[in-house]
Amino acid sequence: MDEKYMKRALELAQKGIGYTRPNPLVGAVIVKDGRIIGEGYHEFFGGPHAEINAFNQGTEDVTGAKMYVTLEPCSHYGKTPPCAEAIIKKGIKKVVVALKDPNPKVSGRGIQLLREAGIEVITGVLEEESRKLNEIFIKYITTNTPFCILKAAMTLDGKTAAVTGDSKWITGEASRQYVHGLRHRVSGIMAGIGTVLKDDPYLTTRLKDREGRDPHRIIVDSSARLPLTANVIKVASKAETILAVTEKAKEDKLNKLREKGVRIIKTPTKDGRVDLTFLMKALGEMEIDSILLEGGSELNYSALEAGLVDKVNIFIAPKLIGGSQAKTPVGGAGWQLMKEAVVLKDIMTYSFGEDLMIEGYIDKEG
């Protein structure tokens, strides 16, 4: 029965996708005499937490009830008071927690407060499901660097574009809508300057069923070649456009970009290019908790080679295009031996119309 109510709490938590960052996704359900009498989720950053929303939506007195929550109730004052204190004051008799707070500064304190108040606490119910739901938050809160998803689309023979450079469209509409859902979820979308010069993308979120949130548009551009008329500059968005450059960029061009509202991050030079490890740390300090890497085989290789990618989403369309010079998802120097290959684990496959998507996590221990 515990799993039944926790599944409902996880369903509620998913409603916050894209709106709570950099906070976690949390759902809560209050049960009394086998009936759900209150439920809620963390709806937006800075707003009431899931537990408080569940209390506010309660249909009767919650004294003596059980609460199911996907993440350990907070024990510290932030933008809102501690949820653990509210649970104690409301007279909840039992709390079932899916996942302990991964933040090492506070992990376990909420549970300790509840137990010291005489409340029974059970942990680990659907823990892996909650961990996957909050994979972005967990990486960010423990490392202060963004969770990085490498996304690419290719034909069945591994090409991301024809030899002419034409790439619209490899995949179908259903796949592209899923990608817009990914953009809505993450804090930043990153592309190389080569991709921007070739395609002049918007890098915005366009959902059919609701208004999405745009991620910050991050362009990796050592020499600041980004045109002042590029769509990532002129297309209005509440999200920033960020240009990562090196000392090769000329200051007069950078000043013109700043006048257009572009934020500049200067990084050290690594192999003649932007130091991606430095950049990721800088983005983390800006509370950018997640990156969708969407641009360019060279950038993809550099990110993989630096060990910055956590997850891969590769879309495969049932098309053959050929061309020995046609680009593939990962370029660069490559690895010399098969035993050096980047290996994925926890593989899942999904279908979107006629397309397939392979999802996997980088095996960083292999």
Secondary structure, DSSP 4 states (H G I P E B T S, - for coil): -HHHHHHHHHHHHHTTTTTSTTSPP-EEEEEETTEEEEEEE--STTS--HHHHHHHT-SS--TT-EEEEEEPPP-S-SSS--HHHHHHHHT--EEEEEE----TTTTTHHHHHHHHTT-EEEE-TTHHHHHHHTHHHHHHHHHSS-EEEEEEEEETTS-SS-TT---TTSS-HHHHHHHHHHHHHSSEEEEEHHHHHHH--------SSSPPPPPEEEEE-TT----TT-HHHHS--SSPEEEEE-TTS-HHHHHHHHHTT-EEEE--EETTEE-HHHHHHHHHHTT--EEEE-S-HHHHHHHHHTT---EEEEEEES-----TTS--S--SS--SSGGGS--EEEEEEEEETTEEEEEEEE-S--
